[in-house]
């Protein structure tokens, strides 16, 4: 997954903002496994979004907490961060 936010960064954020330890390699191998299976809920995802907004200085719209998989989330977030949408 190319973009400002990588699978590895997402795994780190899942640990830092939601307290979930996820192996980045596992996340990369199965990016379409629902967040639910990792134990990440919408509140945890909102914490990740807040961190990304602070880090990149850009609001992330379109309800990213509704994304169900890492692929969905990274596609949405990276599109907004790279286009400035």
Legacy VTK file of the C-alpha trace (Angstrom):
# vtk DataFile Version 3.0
C-alpha trace
ASCII
DATASET POLYDATA
POINTS 85 float
0.000 0.000 0.000
1.609 3.229 -1.150
0.863 6.579 0.373
1.607 8.667 3.359
0.117 6.035 5.677
1.547 2.544 5.310
0.343 -0.773 6.673
3.271 -0.683 9.096
2.260 2.758 10.333
-1.334 1.609 10.736
-0.171 -1.320 12.895
1.840 1.091 15.074
-1.152 3.395 15.394
-3.412 0.489 16.324
-1.059 -0.191 19.242
-0.573 3.441 20.258
-4.153 4.662 19.924
-6.235 1.531 20.553
-3.913 -0.675 22.615
-3.960 -3.493 20.051
-0.801 -5.341 19.115
-0.943 -6.328 15.461
1.978 -7.757 13.530
2.541 -5.420 10.563
3.469 -8.395 8.356
0.188 -10.120 9.217
-1.732 -6.925 8.487
0.065 -6.599 5.134
-0.631 -10.227 4.213
-4.344 -9.959 4.937
-5.364 -6.325 4.439
-8.983 -7.258 3.783
-9.537 -8.936 7.150
-12.124 -6.843 8.991
-10.859 -4.560 11.758
-13.357 -6.351 13.993
-11.176 -9.484 13.878
-8.246 -7.472 15.255
-10.465 -6.084 18.011
-10.494 -2.554 16.583
-13.813 -0.759 16.926
-14.991 2.592 15.574
-13.745 4.487 18.644
-10.267 3.038 18.208
-10.382 3.996 14.553
-11.381 7.546 15.498
-8.308 7.719 17.745
-6.158 6.698 14.795
-7.835 9.305 12.598
-7.205 12.010 15.210
-3.522 11.068 15.344
-3.230 11.155 11.554
-4.982 14.521 11.363
-2.538 15.931 13.905
0.461 14.349 12.230
-0.375 15.465 8.696
-2.171 18.721 9.543
-5.136 17.785 7.403
-8.733 16.896 8.247
-9.868 13.452 7.151
-13.492 13.451 6.019
-15.992 10.930 4.651
-16.431 9.082 7.941
-13.275 6.949 7.987
-14.528 5.197 11.129
-17.020 3.406 8.898
-14.212 1.625 7.021
-14.330 -2.079 7.756
-10.860 -3.203 6.639
-7.300 -1.849 6.558
-7.518 -1.672 2.764
-10.677 0.460 2.898
-9.203 2.714 5.574
-5.814 3.230 3.921
-7.391 3.850 0.518
-9.700 6.532 1.929
-7.121 8.196 4.153
-4.283 8.181 1.621
-6.506 9.552 -1.130
-7.395 12.495 1.070
-3.888 13.095 2.337
-2.277 12.941 -1.110
-4.884 15.021 -2.952
-5.626 17.470 -0.176
-9.333 16.667 -0.465
LINES 1 86
85 0 1 2 3 4 5 6 7 8 9 10 11 12 13 14 15 16 17 18 19 20 21 22 23 24 25 26 27 28 29 30 31 32 33 34 35 36 37 38 39 40 41 42 43 44 45 46 47 48 49 50 51 52 53 54 55 56 57 58 59 60 61 62 63 64 65 66 67 68 69 70 71 72 73 74 75 76 77 78 79 80 81 82 83 84
